[in-house]
Amino acid sequence: MGEEPLKIGKRKTSAVGIPGVAHAMQHVLREMGPVRGAKGLLNLNQVGGFDCMSCAWPDPDAGERSHAEFCENGAKALASEATRKRITPEFFAEHSISELAQYDDYWLNRQGRLTEPMIKEPGEDHYRPISWDAALSRIADQIRALPDPNRAAFYTSGRTSNEAAFLYQLMVRGIGTNNLPDCSNMCHESSGEALGQTIGIGKGSVTLHDVHTAQLIIIAGQNAGTNHPRMLTALEKAKRSGAVIVAVNPLPEAGLTRYRNPQTVRGIAGRGTVLADHHLQIKLGGDLALFQGLGKVLDEAERAGRRTLGMSSVFDHDFIERYTDGIEQYLENLRSTSWTAIEQASGLSESEIRVIGELLLASNRTIVAWAMGLTQHRHAVPTIKEIVNVVLLQGNLGREGAGLLPVRGHSNVQGDRTMGIFEKMPEPFLDRLDAEFSFTSPREHGYDTVNTIRAMRDGKVDLFMAMGGNFLKASPDTAVTEAALRSCAMTVQVSTKLNHSHLAPGSTALILPTLGRSDADRQASGLQRVTVEDSMSMVHASQGRLTPPKGDLLSEVAIVARLSAKLFDDSAGSAIAGAPVADWSGLEADYAKIREHISRVVPGFTDYEERVAEPGGFKLPHGPHDVRTFTTSSSKASFTTSELWWPEVPEGRLLLQTLRSHDQYNTTVYGNEDRYRGIHGGRKVVLVNLDDLRALGFADGDVVNLVSEFRDGIERRADGFRVVAYDTARGCAAAYFPETNMLVPLDSTAIDSNTPTSKSIVIRLEPAA
């Protein structure tokens, strides 16, 4: 339900411009009205205002920000959160859970903000109102009744602030478990794993200044124009300074073709800026081969006595000798890998790869950026290690205008991890946490996202609580995940808007509405600010300015603090034994007190309150970037050796990637438009190369069923998709998530990171009945 007539038009070859502004304003005016909309936009990403609730792209320095420091999708995200529409108890009385489950994500999101705590009792099919105190008491009673604290799991989305995340992980560890799955498990876990193993820190090594001053930027598996639109402005600035940009993607994307900056005359009245000088139309899963090929080009040039710009050789020998280990094994593996295999794996010719290799040779300031197009494959971690290898060869780490850039997708997903949202936090963090709160936190590693679903499926989890997000639709294998959630004795969703996770309830289910990022958060000590960490390790303040949907709506901090008080305060004689000692009501009243605790527990946060008060905030230390120090076992950055592997697709099958439309953010669908790809009025489409369609006996416009094939022998189906002939790499297909997450097998995950392989799903097309 909720689909409009589907129309297919011409693909766009430029991004943003006046159409981007117009679309953004349509959403803002429709949802917020002119006065509330203007106030929200003027405070979005501004010093003293609130941080965008969508992507984690960093803000310019405080004195360099535009008065309109937001993108089209940031404006849509604000409009969605700050809408004037409300969901009241009457809505749930009118609509059963079974009925609501039939609506699509777009319709559900359009219904408005949640305003009242709601509960579904066992055997019922409607939510009904419940008081805040009674709701939190029910949750606390269920937790205390668990025979083992590991029979509960606590999910976190990247929207959660540092303060809420820190309290949440403290509460969970006070309960006695490390079951802290989060959205990072499904997106950049592969990045963190690869970077942690090779440079000793699972974060990128690049600042915004580095992007502006780079000579060469390689962007692999990332569609900046839709997923991180403000990145386009940074890339345009780099281009103006002479940078060369390479796009590596199975699909041509408008954002990296031509950018029409709506804040410049050239962008409005002119032709804009061509961003990507080269587009490598790589096969899905072929990036490991590409970077091995680039390594081979550099190695061959080094052995031939060639030089990199400004250096006496291709390799940065001083950097390699002082700061790295493992190069001999890496080069041996590289030299034994054939160009024939690299071409077969990547779908690129040797000559195409050599062109990019020559660009590397002409640059001594190179950045490689990537996103989920690389992280959601079985061999994602080895792929990212190969990127590290290429960067290390030329010493492009700890150098201005150079480095490694995993572009995080959610506004504070990196900050949540810094605050301890991780199922296997390092021992020193737990030791400091224990000392600060006078308790002993558990040391046994907990469940990540995939293992949480498996545990619920297998009857090993009784209570599931989610702090934000849409767990059902964000996770793989939708049918399995839904059944797993329904098997729980209790599910709890802390949410701003209605989504399908509320409609896959446990026996008892609670919805706890909460303040959003744009809402003014007033506590006993006054108007509060929270903090977030962006993709480049900058920590800055965010203070909501808009009137909340309802006066008694609780913040995430308040929800966690009040629930913790019920669990751990001993006034009723029922506190959990060995609980953390904290002034829960004081922490709710004044978030600065939470930051005091953080300053003593989390490295890099000394003088937190004073530093975050500075315009623009502060940067966390990053050893490889700042001083070329590495917290690996050898205290050096590691070259690694990976076998060349790529997904092999049987005859008559395609390799599917799930992706976003331009009218959505993660699982939140703002509309049924994807104007950059020429798709209007619907989302059930599959993009396939025209030659593949002909070979498979299909034509543009056919309606097909998508059938996922995996080694478990189970056929997962997504029916009724319209075929769109599209310029994608041969053998590859693309379709939107969350509609096709049902095709991603739960047990198809990346080596080491356990991230679902949403970018490499073997499918066949069947004619729809």
Sequence and secondary structure as in RCSB ss.txt:
>XXXX:A:sequence
MGEEPLKIGKRKTSAVGIPGVAHAMQHVLREMGPVRGAKGLLNLNQVGGFDCMSCAWPDPDAGERSHAEFCENGA
KALASEATRKRITPEFFAEHSISELAQYDDYWLNRQGRLTEPMIKEPGEDHYRPISWDAALSRIADQIRALPDPN
RAAFYTSGRTSNEAAFLYQLMVRGIGTNNLPDCSNMCHESSGEALGQTIGIGKGSVTLHDVHTAQLIIIAGQNAG
TNHPRMLTALEKAKRSGAVIVAVNPLPEAGLTRYRNPQTVRGIAGRGTVLADHHLQIKLGGDLALFQGLGKVLDE
AERAGRRTLGMSSVFDHDFIERYTDGIEQYLENLRSTSWTAIEQASGLSESEIRVIGELLLASNRTIVAWAMGLT
QHRHAVPTIKEIVNVVLLQGNLGREGAGLLPVRGHSNVQGDRTMGIFEKMPEPFLDRLDAEFSFTSPREHGYDTV
NTIRAMRDGKVDLFMAMGGNFLKASPDTAVTEAALRSCAMTVQVSTKLNHSHLAPGSTALILPTLGRSDADRQAS
GLQRVTVEDSMSMVHASQGRLTPPKGDLLSEVAIVARLSAKLFDDSAGSAIAGAPVADWSGLEADYAKIREHISR
VVPGFTDYEERVAEPGGFKLPHGPHDVRTFTTSSSKASFTTSELWWPEVPEGRLLLQTLRSHDQYNTTVYGNEDR
YRGIHGGRKVVLVNLDDLRALGFADGDVVNLVSEFRDGIERRADGFRVVAYDTARGCAAAYFPETNMLVPLDSTA
IDSNTPTSKSIVIRLEPAA
>XXXX:A:secstr
      EE    SSEEHHHHHHHHHHHHHHHH HHHHHHHHHHBTSTTSB  SS       GGG  TT   HHHH
HHHHHHT S EE HHHHHHS HHHHTTS HHHHHHT EE S EEE TT SS EE  HHHHHHHHHHHHHT SSGG
GEEEEE TTS HHHHHHHHHHHHHHT     BGGGGTTHHHHHHHHHHHSSSS    HHHHHH SEEEEES  HH
HH TTHHHHHHHHHHTT EEEEE SS  HHHHEEE TTSHHHHTS  EE  SEEE   TT HHHHHHHHHHHHHH
HHHTT   TTSSSSS HHHHHHHEE HHHHHHHHHHS HHHHHHHHS  HHHHHHHHHHHHT SSEEEEE HHHH
SSTTHHHHHHHHHHHHHHTT SSSTT EEEE  SSTTHHHHHHTT STT  HHHHHHHHHHHTS    S    HH
HHHHHHHTT  SEEEEESS HHHHSSSHHHHHHHHHTSSEEEEEESB  GGGGS  SEEEEEEB  TTB  EETT
EE  EEEE TTSEEEEE   B  SSTT B HHHHHHHHHHHHH  TTS   TT     HHHHHH HHHHHHHHHH
HSTT TTHHHHHTSTT EE   HHHHT    STTSSEE            TT EEEEEE  TTEETTEE  SEEG
GGTEES   EEEE HHHHHHHT  TT EEEEEE  TT   EEEEEEEEEE    TTEEEEETTTTGGGS TT B 
TTT  B TT EEEEEEE  
